Amino acid sequence: MSIEVKNLKKSFKDKVVLDGISFKVDDGEILAVVGLSGAGKSTVLKLICGLTKPDSGEIIVSEGDIAMVFQYSALFDSLNVYENIAFALKERKEFKNKYTEDEIKDIVAQKLKTVGLEGIENKMPHELSGGMQKRVSFARAIVTNPSTILYDEPTSGLDPVSSTVIEDYIVRLRDELKATSIIVTHQLSTIKRCADKVLMLYNEKIVFCGTPQEMIENGNDYTKQFVNASIDGPMKVAVSDS
């Protein structure tokens, strides 16, 4: 297996976010993590990639690079597309001086081709649509040929057609790179099109883990409330939530 989480606990000050969750993601599998806002979904990604540390528990990740695709692309506004994608190869110590400039140009061109954006190396981020920015962030994430890719709401803010394009590329990158993936999402379309397995968080715990079909057709009271976008159910939304 590529990722195994054992009894993971995390709090921020007095707020418990994760209280002893455990799950596994097999090699090449896509796991969708869902739940209400504030359920700890993005925290799971940050813990796996090392941006924050758990209070207790264990995270076991297979050897290889871990890539993160952020919710709002997070491209460097002052750098063009080529410089954004090449950044990790030029600045991270494990890759710095490993490739010549010509080799980096070839790698960047290859990754742009993979996400269907050939020949835009000299474009600036503000010259691109939201969907194109998302795909450039994908190219940047896979420039190191990661074995694990983490996506934080990759279709957020996109229209339905652009969302479908992004969902197709998530599956394509899994197939081409054989990468294990975790997607934090609120989108049922993303779950249906991409996920092999779904994990739902609520009240610091895992309240469902199964296939998308099981979630949509059978599930439990939590998944039924989520799928039907219902106010009534076991999950309560705080008044202050947006």
N, C-alpha and C positions, 0 to 999 in steps of 0.2 A: 504494500500500500504506500501511497505517496505522502499522505498527511494523517496523523493520528493525534487527537486531542483527548487528554485524560484528566477528568475532574478539574477543569479549568475554573478558576475564581478570579474576579476582578472587581474592584471598587474604586470609585473616585470620591475622595473625602468620605462622607457618610453614606453615599449612594452606592448600593450594591447593584452592579450591572450584570454580572454573570456569576452564578452560584453553583459551581460544580458540574459544568456541562462536559459531556464526552461524546465524540463522534469520530468516524473514519471516512476518508475519501480515498478511493482506490486509484491506482495509476490510470491516467487517461479519462477519469470520470469528471463530470461537471456537476457540482453541488450548488443548488440555489439556496440561499439563506434568506428567509422572509420573516416578517413580523411587523408590529406597529412601530411608529417612530419612537426612538429611545429604547428599543428592546435590546440593544447591544450588538446589532448586526455588524456595523462598521468596526466596532471594537474587536470583534473576532478577527477581522482581516488585519488590523493593526497589530494584534498579538502574534498572529502567524508570521507576518513579515518582519517583526522585531521593532516596529515603531513605538510600541509600548510594551511593558513587561507585566506578566501576570502576578497576582498576589500569591497564588499557589497553583499547583497542577503542572502538567507536562504537555509539551507540543513536540511531536516527532515529525520531521519533514525529511523526505528522501533527499539524497545529494543532488545538487543542481541549483541554478539561480532561481530566485523568486522575483516575479515582476508584479507591479501594482499599477492598475489603471484607475485613475481617480475619477470622481463623479463629474467634475467640470473640466476634464481634459488636463488642466494644470500645465499647459504649455508655457514656456518662457516667452513673454510678449516681445522681448527685445532681440530674440534669436529667430532666424528663419527656420523653415521646416528641416532642412539638412542639419543645421546646428542643434536643433532640439533632439532629433533622433540620434545623432552621433554623440551626444553629450556623455552618455554612460561609458562609451568606448574610449573617450578621450580623458575623462576625469576620474572614473573609479579606479582605484589602485590595482585591482586584479586584471584590468583590461588596458590600463594606460601603457603606452609604448608596445603593446602587443601587435598592433596593426599599423601599416603605413597609411598615409592619407589616401592613396589610391584604393587600398583595400577597404578602408572605411567608406569611401564613396560607393564602391561596389555593394557593400553590405547594406547601406542605406537605400540604395536604388532597389535592391532585392526586396527589402522589407516594405518599401512603398508599393512595389508591384504586388506583393502578397495581399495588401489591403486595398488594392485597386486604385492607387493614386500615383501612377507613374509620372515623372517629369515635373513635380511641383517643389523640388528641393529649394528653390530660391524664393518661394512664396513666404510671406509673413503670416502669423496666425490670424491677424485681423482681416486678412484677405480671404479667409476660408469660411465656409458655412459651418454651423454647429456639428453637423454629421461628419464633415471632412475633418474638423478638429478632433473629433472622437477617434476617427480612423488613424490620424497621425499619432495620437496618443497610444493606439494599439501598436503601430510600427515602432514607436519609441520603446514600448514595453518588451517587444519580442526581439529587439536588436541584439540582446545577449543570449538568444536561444534558451529561454528559461524552461525549466521542467515544471514550474508551477506558476499559474497566472491568477491574480486576484483582481476582481472587478467590483468597484464600488458604484452601484447604480449606473451602469454604462449607458442606459437609454434615457436617463433623466433629462427632461427638457426637450426631447426630440419629438417630431411628429411621427405618426404611426408608420409611414413608409420608411423614414430614416431609421426608426427603431428596428424595423424588419431587416434592413441592410446590416445594422450593427449586430443583431442576433445571428444572422447568417455568418458573419465573420468570426464571432465567438466560437461557433461550431467548427468553422473551417480551420481556425488556428489550433483548436484541440486536435483535429484530425491530422493536420500537417506537422505540428510540433510534437504530437503525442503528449501534450502537456495536461496536467491535472489542473482543474479550474474551480474556483469558488466565486459565485456571483451573488452579491447583495442586490436585491431587487424588490420592487413593489409590483412589477408588471406581470400579469398572468401570461401575456404573450411570450415574454422572455422565459418564463418557467416552462411553458409548453414546448417552445421551439428549441430550447437549449439544454435543459436540465435532465440528468439521469436520475437525480435524487433531490428531494426537497427537505430542508430542515427548518422548522418554525420555532422562533423564540418568543416567550412571553413570561413576564414576571420573573426574570433572571434564569429561567429554566427552558429546556427543550420540551415542547408540548406536542410535537409531531416530527416524525422522520420516515419518509417513504418515497415512492415514485410520484411523479406529477399526476399520473392517472389515479393512483390511490388517494392522493390529496383531493383531487377534484371530484371523484366519483364516490369515494367512501369516506375517508378521513375521519374527523371527529368534530366536536362543537367548535373548536378553534379554527380549523381549516374551513368549515362551512361558513363561519362568519367572515373570514378573509376572502374566500372565493365570491361570496355574495355581496361583499362590501356593506355588510349590515352593521347598524349601530347596536342592535340587540345581540347579545351573546356573552360568553365568559370574559372576553377582552374588553377592558374599559379604557376609553380615551380620556386623558386628563383635559380639563377645560383649557389649560394653558398651551396644550399641544397645537401646532399649526398643521 
